[in-house]
Amino acid sequence: MSMASARRVIAVEAVLAVVLLVSAAAIYFVRNSWGPYYTTMDDAEAVPAAVRPVAGASTGSYAWDCGRNERGHRNTANIVVTPGRPGPVHHLHDYIGNLGVQVDSTVADLAGKPTTCSNGDASTYYWAVLRLAGPSDNEHGGPVQVPISLTMTYHGNPLGPVLPMPRLLRAAVGDAYAHTNGGALARSRWTCSDAPERQTMKYPLCDDGAAVVRIFDFPSCWDGRQIDSVNHRQHVVFPVTGGGCPVGTFAVPRLQITMAYAVPPGTRYQIDAFDDQDHDPATDHGFLVNLMPDPVMARVVKCLNNGQACDETATKRTAQ
């Protein structure tokens, strides 16, 4: 190798070393300047491989459209936990589906109300709103963010068929008090649109052009008796490792809600948590109350148990 070639190699290696140092410094700065609740996708966990289904499993799916809450249907109510009365003023919920949920509503008030869902599903689905949190905003955050996309999908169970969800079944995912109670029930899941193979329980710092993605994966093993329980969780629980339902429970359709938000690069954001929860992303949570008409639920179960990929998202919505 000539002296000139050797110099060029050394120069290239020096440039690469500088690039690596700068990149490492940038990652270190990002991880340490945003605080403990934010992370880059480099630190996110790989999504576990799906359980291999057995013969006779419910391998199908069912998708439908309930909008993105473009109507701005929001209030502080929680008709599952505190029916009939408003919640704290700074804990606002987004609602899709049933339009009858008001600040003083109970589950009984929802019968016969119109819905935003494409297939006539009159269920209600709700969660804490997501807000931007810029330097000029107060501790509760700034503008509420409407997702740029929201998908609703029911999945089956890899170890067998599913039963229909009973009418008025309540189900909860996550824990609004995870910051102060140890986090045993925390189920928050976040990712970026350009890194779906990795997920985190923290707020992800996504690359420019990538959306922040929020995922709710609801429990799907029902005790076969109750439509609610004291803590709103004992009657419908999550599958065990391997995908099966615990003894004494039966598989029902598993709901996954996925939302994508166009958070401006470099902008902080946070869920509308209770005051003593520090807007910790581990406190993310969602609820459903099933009022899907029986014929629609029958279609869901048929699609799942027959291994069909059914898509009713193009159906005209019943309320706009």
DOFI-829032 format. One record per residue (C-alpha): residue number from 1; residue in three letters; chain; z negated, x, y negated. Coordinates in nm, 4 decimals. Each point is the difference from the previous one (the first is absolute). Layout:
  num  residu  chaine        c3        c1        c2
  NUM     ALA       A         Z         X         Y
...
This chain:
  num  residu  chaine        c3        c1        c2
    1     MET       A    0.0000    0.0000    0.0000
    2     SER       A    0.0959    0.1337   -0.3421
    3     MET       A   -0.2565    0.0486   -0.2740
    4     ALA       A    0.1555   -0.2861   -0.2016
    5     SER       A   -0.0181   -0.2362    0.2974
    6     ALA       A   -0.3602    0.0932    0.0616
    7     ARG       A   -0.0852   -0.0717   -0.3630
    8     ARG       A    0.1658   -0.3427    0.0254
    9     VAL       A   -0.1974   -0.0856    0.3147
   10     ILE       A   -0.3237    0.1067   -0.1663
   11     ALA       A    0.0859   -0.2066   -0.3086
   12     VAL       A    0.0748   -0.3110    0.2100
   13     GLU       A   -0.3254    0.0435    0.1938
   14     ALA       A   -0.1897    0.0363   -0.3257
   15     VAL       A    0.1542   -0.3199   -0.1370
   16     LEU       A   -0.0852   -0.1873    0.3199
   17     ALA       A   -0.3572    0.1259   -0.0165
   18     VAL       A   -0.0310   -0.1210   -0.3589
   19     VAL       A    0.1434   -0.3415    0.0939
   20     LEU       A   -0.2503   -0.0322    0.2846
   21     LEU       A   -0.2879    0.0988   -0.2254
   22     VAL       A    0.1075   -0.2448   -0.2692
   23     SER       A    0.0387   -0.2792    0.2571
   24     ALA       A   -0.3411    0.0719    0.1486
   25     ALA       A   -0.1555    0.0055   -0.3456
   26     ALA       A    0.1685   -0.3282   -0.0909
   27     ILE       A   -0.1260   -0.1669    0.3188
   28     TYR       A   -0.3494    0.1353   -0.0610
   29     PHE       A    0.0080   -0.1267   -0.3587
   30     VAL       A    0.1180   -0.3462    0.1057
   31     ARG       A   -0.2615   -0.0304    0.2720
   32     ASN       A   -0.2820    0.1040   -0.2269
   33     SER       A    0.0948   -0.1512   -0.3359
   34     TRP       A    0.0508   -0.3608    0.1098
   35     GLY       A   -0.3402   -0.0361    0.1604
   36     PRO       A   -0.1138   -0.0905    0.3526
   37     TYR       A    0.1912   -0.3278    0.0325
   38     TYR       A    0.3535    0.1399   -0.0341
   39     THR       A    0.1980    0.2171    0.2374
   40     THR       A    0.3451    0.1416    0.0611
   41     MET       A    0.1856   -0.1068    0.3116
   42     ASP       A   -0.0423    0.3547    0.1316
   43     ASP       A   -0.3590   -0.0962    0.0789
   44     ALA       A    0.0840   -0.3408    0.1483
   45     GLU       A   -0.0302   -0.0631    0.3722
   46     ALA       A    0.2942   -0.0523    0.2302
   47     VAL       A    0.0422   -0.3613    0.1096
   48     PRO       A   -0.0951   -0.0200    0.3717
   49     ALA       A    0.2791   -0.0687    0.2434
   50     ALA       A    0.0363   -0.3652    0.0954
   51     VAL       A   -0.1551   -0.1048    0.3307
   52     ARG       A    0.2605   -0.0278    0.2736
   53     PRO       A    0.0234   -0.3709    0.0923
   54     VAL       A   -0.0472   -0.1167    0.3568
   55     ALA       A    0.2146   -0.2526    0.1834
   56     GLY       A   -0.0608   -0.3465   -0.1415
   57     ALA       A   -0.1268    0.1287   -0.3345
   58     SER       A    0.0731   -0.1878   -0.3214
   59     THR       A    0.2417    0.2511   -0.1526
   60     GLY       A    0.1731   -0.2245   -0.2531
   61     SER       A   -0.0516   -0.0397   -0.3749
   62     TYR       A    0.0191   -0.2765   -0.2562
   63     ALA       A    0.0692    0.0583   -0.3711
   64     TRP       A   -0.0120   -0.2491   -0.2861
   65     ASP       A   -0.0160    0.0028   -0.3783
   66     CYS       A   -0.2907   -0.1175   -0.2160
   67     GLY       A    0.1100    0.1800   -0.3154
   68     ARG       A   -0.1753    0.2796   -0.1901
   69     ASN       A   -0.2237   -0.2215   -0.2136
   70     GLU       A    0.2623   -0.0016   -0.2715
   71     ARG       A   -0.1677   -0.3196   -0.1256
   72     GLY       A   -0.3209    0.1901   -0.0816
   73     HIS       A   -0.2230   -0.2171    0.2221
   74     ARG       A   -0.3294    0.1872   -0.0477
   75     ASN       A   -0.3687   -0.0773   -0.0406
   76     THR       A   -0.3418    0.1292    0.1042
   77     ALA       A   -0.0581   -0.2498    0.2827
   78     ASN       A   -0.0570    0.0958    0.3619
   79     ILE       A    0.0284   -0.3236    0.1961
   80     VAL       A   -0.1041    0.1735    0.3247
   81     VAL       A   -0.3120    0.1868   -0.1167
   82     THR       A   -0.1155   -0.2064   -0.3006
   83     PRO       A    0.1820   -0.3357    0.0143
   84     GLY       A   -0.0234   -0.2330   -0.2967
   85     ARG       A   -0.1055    0.2496   -0.2637
   86     PRO       A    0.1581    0.2817   -0.2027
   87     GLY       A   -0.0671    0.3646    0.0678
   88     PRO       A   -0.0792    0.2841   -0.2413
   89     VAL       A    0.2321   -0.0012   -0.3003
   90     HIS       A    0.1292    0.3497    0.0742
   91     HIS       A    0.0903   -0.0608    0.3640
   92     LEU       A    0.3340   -0.1783   -0.0141
   93     HIS       A    0.2011   -0.1086    0.3052
   94     ASP       A    0.3760   -0.0333    0.0453
   95     TYR       A    0.1078   -0.3047    0.2040
   96     ILE       A    0.3186   -0.0791    0.1863
   97     GLY       A    0.0724   -0.3072    0.2080
   98     ASN       A   -0.2111   -0.3065   -0.0779
   99     LEU       A    0.0069   -0.0862   -0.3702
  100     GLY       A   -0.3143   -0.2117    0.0157
  101     VAL       A   -0.2496    0.2864   -0.0201
  102     GLN       A   -0.1899   -0.0430   -0.3255
  103     VAL       A   -0.3155    0.1697   -0.1197
  104     ASP       A   -0.2204   -0.2782    0.1422
  105     SER       A    0.2008   -0.0741    0.3161
  106     THR       A   -0.1184   -0.0273    0.3583
  107     VAL       A    0.2126    0.0224    0.3123
  108     ALA       A   -0.0038   -0.3803    0.0241
  109     ASP       A    0.1756   -0.0226   -0.3387
  110     LEU       A    0.3132    0.1738    0.1260
  111     ALA       A    0.1377   -0.2724    0.2264
  112     GLY       A    0.3247   -0.1469   -0.1300
  113     LYS       A    0.0457    0.2509   -0.2816
  114     PRO       A    0.3406    0.1628   -0.0657
  115     THR       A    0.0733    0.3539    0.1101
  116     THR       A    0.2082    0.2993   -0.1037
  117     CYS       A    0.0910    0.0802    0.3632
  118     SER       A    0.3590   -0.0285    0.1162
  119     ASN       A   -0.0789   -0.1841    0.3232
  120     GLY       A   -0.2478   -0.2592   -0.1264
  121     ASP       A   -0.2995    0.2121    0.0972
  122     ALA       A   -0.2901   -0.1454   -0.2027
  123     SER       A   -0.2435    0.2809    0.0874
  124     THR       A   -0.1616    0.2046   -0.2741
  125     TYR       A    0.0065    0.3790   -0.0055
  126     TYR       A   -0.1907    0.1954   -0.2633
  127     TRP       A   -0.1324    0.3417   -0.1006
  128     ALA       A   -0.1394    0.1880   -0.2998
  129     VAL       A    0.2605    0.0664   -0.2683
  130     LEU       A    0.1290    0.3510   -0.0702
  131     ARG       A   -0.0240    0.1240   -0.3592
  132     LEU       A    0.1277    0.2986   -0.1892
  133     ALA       A   -0.2860    0.2103   -0.1348
  134     GLY       A    0.1249    0.1993   -0.2978
  135     PRO       A   -0.2118    0.1933   -0.2504
  136     SER       A    0.0051   -0.2902   -0.2477
  137     ASP       A   -0.1213   -0.2564    0.2568
  138     ASN       A   -0.3655   -0.0893    0.0510
  139     GLU       A   -0.1939    0.0617    0.3228
  140     HIS       A    0.1491   -0.3087    0.1614
  141     GLY       A    0.3553    0.1234   -0.0436
  142     GLY       A    0.3073   -0.1259   -0.1787
  143     PRO       A    0.3014   -0.2174    0.0868
  144     VAL       A    0.0114   -0.1741    0.3375
  145     GLN       A    0.2913    0.1269    0.2081
  146     VAL       A    0.2343   -0.2402    0.1787
  147     PRO       A    0.1493    0.1559    0.3154
  148     ILE       A    0.3687    0.0821   -0.0150
  149     SER       A    0.0187   -0.1063    0.3648
  150     LEU       A   -0.2291   -0.1832    0.2416
  151     THR       A    0.0696   -0.0553    0.3687
  152     MET       A   -0.1802   -0.2370    0.2376
  153     THR       A    0.0369    0.0678    0.3715
  154     TYR       A   -0.1730   -0.1291    0.3105
  155     HIS       A   -0.0075    0.2301    0.3026
  156     GLY       A   -0.1053   -0.0550    0.3589
  157     ASN       A   -0.2308    0.1884    0.2354
  158     PRO       A    0.1195    0.2902    0.2189
  159     LEU       A   -0.2067   -0.1088    0.3011
  160     GLY       A    0.0862   -0.3673    0.0275
  161     PRO       A    0.1064   -0.3278   -0.1637
  162     VAL       A   -0.1587   -0.1516   -0.3107
  163     LEU       A   -0.1527   -0.3426   -0.0563
  164     PRO       A    0.0555   -0.2078   -0.3149
  165     MET       A   -0.2431    0.0524   -0.2866
  166     PRO       A   -0.2163   -0.3121   -0.0405
  167     ARG       A    0.0283   -0.1982   -0.3201
  168     LEU       A   -0.2403    0.1204   -0.2735
  169     LEU       A   -0.0736    0.3289    0.1752
  170     ARG       A   -0.1426    0.2460   -0.2516
  171     ALA       A    0.0616    0.3734    0.0405
  172     ALA       A   -0.1016    0.3021   -0.2062
  173     VAL       A    0.1181    0.3598   -0.0137
  174     GLY       A   -0.1988    0.2718   -0.1770
  175     ASP       A   -0.3324   -0.0100   -0.1811
  176     ALA       A   -0.0540   -0.0554   -0.3730
  177     TYR       A   -0.3359    0.1827    0.0235
  178     ALA       A    0.1118    0.3035    0.2012
  179     HIS       A   -0.0973    0.2401   -0.2798
  180     THR       A   -0.3699   -0.0832    0.0244
  181     ASN       A   -0.0519   -0.1175    0.3578
  182     GLY       A    0.1339    0.2943    0.1986
  183     GLY       A    0.3588   -0.1137    0.0454
  184     ALA       A   -0.0161   -0.1033    0.3660
  185     LEU       A    0.2254   -0.3002   -0.0693
  186     ALA       A    0.2405    0.1803   -0.2348
  187     ARG       A    0.3657   -0.0482    0.0955
  188     SER       A    0.1901    0.1098   -0.3105
  189     ARG       A    0.3455    0.1436    0.0670
  190     TRP       A    0.2294    0.1560   -0.2610
  191     THR       A    0.3184    0.2051    0.0107
  192     CYS       A    0.3110    0.0798   -0.2042
  193     SER       A    0.3404   -0.1556    0.0549
  194     ASP       A    0.1507    0.3407    0.0782
  195     ALA       A   -0.2719    0.0940    0.2528
  196     PRO       A   -0.0581   -0.3083    0.2220
  197     GLU       A   -0.0900    0.2199    0.2964
  198     ARG       A   -0.3281    0.0969   -0.1708
  199     GLN       A   -0.2857   -0.2176   -0.1323
  200     THR       A   -0.3259    0.0555   -0.1861
  201     MET       A   -0.3109   -0.1937   -0.1015
  202     LYS       A    0.0274    0.1484   -0.3499
  203     TYR       A    0.2354   -0.0780   -0.2885
  204     PRO       A    0.3140    0.2046    0.0695
  205     LEU       A    0.1656    0.2070   -0.2708
  206     CYS       A    0.3640   -0.0736    0.0739
  207     ASP       A    0.3034    0.2064   -0.0957
  208     ASP       A    0.2154   -0.1081   -0.2920
  209     GLY       A    0.2155   -0.2930    0.1097
  210     ALA       A   -0.2248   -0.0960    0.2914
  211     ALA       A   -0.2036   -0.3217   -0.0009
  212     VAL       A   -0.3693   -0.0260    0.0816
  213     VAL       A   -0.0300   -0.2029    0.3217
  214     ARG       A   -0.3055   -0.2074    0.0935
  215     ILE       A   -0.0409   -0.1349    0.3542
  216     PHE       A   -0.2234   -0.2719    0.1430
  217     ASP       A   -0.0123   -0.0134    0.3807
  218     PHE       A   -0.2106   -0.3012    0.0952
  219     PRO       A   -0.2174   -0.0421    0.3122
  220     SER       A    0.1647   -0.1894    0.2833
  221     CYS       A   -0.2524   -0.0619    0.2805
  222     TRP       A   -0.1551   -0.3480   -0.0267
  223     ASP       A   -0.3128   -0.1175    0.1837
  224     GLY       A    0.1742   -0.3255    0.0948
  225     ARG       A   -0.2713   -0.2189   -0.1538
  226     GLN       A   -0.0805    0.0565   -0.3667
  227     ILE       A    0.2252   -0.0166   -0.3052
  228     ASP       A   -0.2602    0.1902   -0.2080
  229     SER       A   -0.3270    0.1874    0.0516
  230     VAL       A   -0.3001    0.1093   -0.2055
  231     ASN       A    0.1557    0.3287   -0.1109
  232     HIS       A    0.3588   -0.1377    0.0230
  233     ARG       A    0.0839    0.2713    0.2554
  234     GLN       A   -0.1776   -0.0647    0.3312
  235     HIS       A    0.2346   -0.2792    0.1081
  236     VAL       A    0.3224    0.1992   -0.0439
  237     VAL       A   -0.0140    0.3744    0.0576
  238     PHE       A    0.2305    0.2975    0.0308
  239     PRO       A    0.1554    0.1163    0.3287
  240     VAL       A   -0.1718    0.2875    0.1779
  241     THR       A    0.1565    0.3418    0.0557
  242     GLY       A    0.3076   -0.0558    0.2137
  243     GLY       A    0.0893   -0.3282   -0.1675
  244     GLY       A   -0.1845   -0.2488    0.2174
  245     CYS       A   -0.2482   -0.2612   -0.1174
  246     PRO       A   -0.3742    0.0383    0.0698
  247     VAL       A   -0.1454   -0.1979    0.2903
  248     GLY       A   -0.0511   -0.3616   -0.0998
  249     THR       A    0.2770   -0.0030   -0.2605
  250     PHE       A    0.3653   -0.1033    0.0097
  251     ALA       A    0.3020    0.1468   -0.1749
  252     VAL       A    0.1470   -0.2001   -0.2889
  253     PRO       A    0.2873    0.1018   -0.2311
  254     ARG       A   -0.0834    0.3188   -0.1928
  255     LEU       A    0.0784   -0.0262   -0.3697
  256     GLN       A    0.1202    0.3010   -0.1963
  257     ILE       A    0.0505   -0.0276   -0.3762
  258     THR       A    0.1727    0.2939   -0.1701
  259     MET       A    0.0251    0.0287   -0.3780
  260     ALA       A    0.1818    0.2597   -0.2087
  261     TYR       A   -0.0916    0.0717   -0.3634
  262     ALA       A    0.2028    0.1854   -0.2629
  263     VAL       A   -0.2861    0.2080   -0.1407
  264     PRO       A    0.1297    0.2284   -0.2766
  265     PRO       A   -0.0218    0.3696    0.0971
  266     GLY       A   -0.3194    0.1632   -0.1195
  267     THR       A   -0.1743   -0.3346   -0.0600
  268     ARG       A   -0.3361   -0.0826    0.1498
  269     TYR       A   -0.0396   -0.3345    0.1726
  270     GLN       A   -0.2821   -0.1831    0.1793
  271     ILE       A   -0.0930   -0.3214    0.1758
  272     ASP       A   -0.2156   -0.2539   -0.1834
  273     ALA       A   -0.3237    0.0818    0.1826
  274     PHE       A   -0.3526   -0.1281   -0.0571
  275     ASP       A   -0.1888    0.1862   -0.2728
  276     ASP       A   -0.2201    0.2036    0.2353
  277     GLN       A    0.2924    0.1067    0.2218
  278     ASP       A    0.1523    0.2523   -0.2440
  279     HIS       A    0.3561   -0.1258    0.0692
  280     ASP       A   -0.0183    0.1945    0.3262
  281     PRO       A    0.3243   -0.0570    0.1971
  282     ALA       A   -0.2103   -0.0300    0.3163
  283     THR       A   -0.1108   -0.3416   -0.1326
  284     ASP       A    0.3492   -0.1475    0.0236
  285     HIS       A   -0.0024   -0.3326    0.1833
  286     GLY       A    0.1969   -0.3168    0.0643
  287     PHE       A   -0.0476   -0.3493    0.1439
  288     LEU       A    0.2017   -0.2745    0.1599
  289     VAL       A   -0.0662   -0.3677    0.0705
  290     ASN       A    0.2506   -0.1368    0.2494
  291     LEU       A    0.1656   -0.3270   -0.0956
  292     MET       A    0.3369    0.0762    0.1567
  293     PRO       A    0.1453   -0.3292    0.1319
  294     ASP       A   -0.0242   -0.0267    0.3785
  295     PRO       A    0.3802    0.0006    0.0551
  296     VAL       A    0.0316    0.3200   -0.2062
  297     MET       A   -0.2879    0.1669    0.1852
  298     ALA       A    0.1695   -0.1029    0.3263
  299     ARG       A    0.3164    0.1790   -0.1160
  300     VAL       A   -0.2030    0.3102   -0.0836
  301     VAL       A   -0.1600    0.0073    0.3454
  302     LYS       A    0.3332   -0.0622    0.1734
  303     CYS       A    0.1656    0.2859   -0.1895
  304     LEU       A   -0.2819    0.2412    0.0811
  305     ASN       A   -0.0371   -0.0935    0.3664
  306     ASN       A    0.3778   -0.0030    0.0616
  307     GLY       A    0.0496    0.3425   -0.1578
  308     GLN       A    0.2203   -0.1345   -0.2803
  309     ALA       A    0.0267    0.1415   -0.3515
  310     CYS       A   -0.0043   -0.3218   -0.2035
  311     ASP       A    0.0674    0.0104   -0.3726
  312     GLU       A   -0.0511   -0.3067   -0.2205
  313     THR       A   -0.0167    0.1863   -0.3307
  314     ALA       A    0.3294   -0.1519   -0.1169
  315     THR       A   -0.1292   -0.3557    0.0253
  316     LYS       A   -0.0250   -0.1722   -0.3375
  317     ARG       A   -0.3554   -0.0056   -0.1308
  318     THR       A   -0.1724   -0.3375   -0.0348
  319     ALA       A   -0.1578    0.0858   -0.3380
  320     GLN       A    0.1379    0.2318   -0.2642
